[in-house]
Amino acid sequence: MSSEREPRGPAASAGAGDGQLALDLVPDLVPDLAPDLPDPAPGLRRPPIRRSRRPGPPIRRADPPIAAPAPIERSETGVGTPTALPAGRGRSPRGIDLIDFGGAGEPDRVVCGDALDELTALADGALAAIYIDPPFGTGAVRRGRGHAYADHADDPEAFVAWLAPYLAHSRRALTATGSLFVHLDHRSVHYVKVALDRLFGRDRFVNEIVWCYAVGGKSRRGFGRKHDTILWYARGCDWAFYADAVRVPRRGGSHMRVVDGVQEKTDRRTGRIYRYPIAAGKVPEDWWTDVETLNHSDRERTGWPSQKPERLVERILRAVTVEGDRVADWFAGSGTTAAVAQRLGRGFVTVDRAAAAVEVCVHRLTRQGHRLAAAGAPPAPIRIVRGNG
């Protein structure tokens, strides 16, 4: 089966250009939301395109404008100062460092600072994918082994106002076939989805991915909250999707019979026989139960709280990017997105305001980079920027 993208959504419509789009969308997320899409930035490759079969004009929205973001402190780790690292591993001085593993290509970027500074300097159409896992607005101090940060207060409207400029600039920075993934939980996901519908357009909503897990506490007053939600929005109507890159094994014991390694079922009304080769696997549904969250003894753990498993981010990046594409994460934390991108041969830029998080990220990428180089696949160099230099 071909790994060609499977587009969704109506054809692109005419409208305002993208030059000032992100700046316009911050105070008011509801101007013309379906502008002409520019060609990708020079040097970026557009995947093969199959045009959408879904007819119909673009959806025009007339929602009331969203208020300009309140002047709350911006921080990838929440409002407040992150807890300091253990002695001997404190904040690094401002400046720029380069770590060279012997690989070719444009240096990847790890930035200690405000992601909005990085975003505003980024060219239009520079990124194939963005995955962000922002603070969830728990109103608590999130603690790991040796690291902690203070999360935003549990105020979903203020949370959306704080997140809005990051989303708006992210849309501008995506290629015409690029995608944004926003990882949230029950506290704010519905509020953020409304803002994303207005920003990208409801016709650019691709999936609500429900990531299910079993680890964690249980409730005596309701069903256990055992999932996060990842909202997937596409920049344009012909987004990249590489189905063959994310196939998973077919489950046994289904209602279908198995004949010579092929699952079969017969439509009783038409008599048509459907065959699914077991060895080919299947494209996952939008609920994922096969990726468990990290436990405390997992070797992948870095000690940073709320760290996500590499398998989760790897499935996302494989689904919408190919080797050589460039991806971003504006809330780096432990650096999972960057680590997966480095291992898969994707370029990356990742940012966090907490110096402690950046040091964890740099340590992780340096160790992995040397392992890849020793195995004969040296990654691109990494430029570490402290203070958005």
Secondary structure as UniProt FT lines:
FT   TURN            19..20
FT   HELIX           21..25
FT   TURN            26..27
FT   TURN            42..43
FT   TURN            76..77
FT   TURN            87..88
FT   STRAND          95..99
FT   STRAND          108..112
FT   HELIX           115..121
FT   TURN            124..125
FT   STRAND          127..132
FT   STRAND          141..143
FT   STRAND          148..150
FT   HELIX           156..173
FT   STRAND          174..184
FT   TURN            186..188
FT   HELIX           189..200
FT   HELIX           202..204
FT   STRAND          205..212
FT   STRAND          227..234
FT   HELIX           243..246
FT   STRAND          257..259
FT   TURN            260..261
FT   STRAND          262..266
FT   TURN            268..270
FT   STRAND          273..277
FT   HELIX           278..280
FT   STRAND          287..288
FT   TURN            296..297
FT   TURN            299..300
FT   TURN            305..306
FT   HELIX           310..320
FT   TURN            323..324
FT   STRAND          326..329
FT   TURN            333..335
FT   HELIX           336..344
FT   STRAND          347..352
FT   HELIX           355..374
FT   TURN            375..376
FT   STRAND          382..386
//
